[in-house]
């Protein structure tokens, strides 16, 4: 999925529609990640409330690790979305100056 390309004339261009599609896909992925992390957090809390056995504690720790990983991915996805917005904004500025 190439959104930035070097044409035959050596001019760099960007496909706004592909970039917009990429951004919307990332936003949907981020929404799913939010839903997953909420479900994981809920399951972790239920495990902690329902019992105190060693096995439950291990599973709770595993869920916490997975939850932390999802939170980390959230930051990365949000940064990519901000970068896409920045790239599109800068290309539009250049386009408007060249027109």
N, C-alpha and C positions, 0 to 999 in steps of 0.2 A: 504494500500500500504506500506508494510514493506520493507525497503531497507537494514536495518541492522538487523541481526538475530543472535541468539545464537544457534548454532547447537547442535546435540546430544552429541558431544564430548566436549562441553563447549567452543568451539572456536567461537569467534565473526567473522562474515563475512559480506561482503557488496556486493550487486548486482550492478555492474557498469552499466548494461543496464537499470535497473529500476531507478537508480539514474540519469542517463543521460536523460531518458524519463521525470522524474520529473522536471529536470532543463529546458528541452525544453518546457514543458507545462507552467512552470512559466515564461519563457521568452516570450512565446506567449501571456500569460495573461498580462504581462507588456506592450507589444506592443498594445494590445487592450485598456489597461488603458490609454496609451499615446494618442491614437486616440480619446478616449472618452473625455479626459481632453482638448484636442485641440478643439473638437467640442463644449464643454461646454464654453470654454473661448471665442470662436467665437460668440456663441449665446449671451453670456453676453455682449460683446462689441456691438453687433447689437441692443440689448435692450437699452443700454445706449445711443446709437446714435439716435434711432428712437423716443424716447420720455422721458419725465421727470415726468410722473405721479407717484403718490405714489404706485400704484399697480405694475408698471414696476420696480420701485426701490426695492420693496419687492422681486419680482421674480429675479431681478439681484443679490440681497443679498443671496437668496436661492441658486442660481447657484454658487456664489462665495464660499459658504459654502461647496457645493458638490465638487467643484473643489479642495478646500483645503483638503477635505477628500481623494480624489483620489491621490493627491500629497503625502499625508501621507502614503497611502497604497503603493505607488511607492517605498518609502524608505524601507518599510518592505519587499517587494518582492525582492528588490535588495540585502538586507542583507541576506535573505534566500538563494538566488543564490550564494552569496559569501561564505556562510557557507557550502553549498553543495560542492562547489569547494574545500574548505579547507578540508572537510571530505574525499573526494575522493583522494586528494593529499596525505594526511597523511596515508590513508589505502594503497595507492600504495607504499609509502616509506617503510612501514612495510612489505608489500608483497615482495618488492625487497630485503630487508635485510634478510628475512626468506628463500628466495629461494636459 
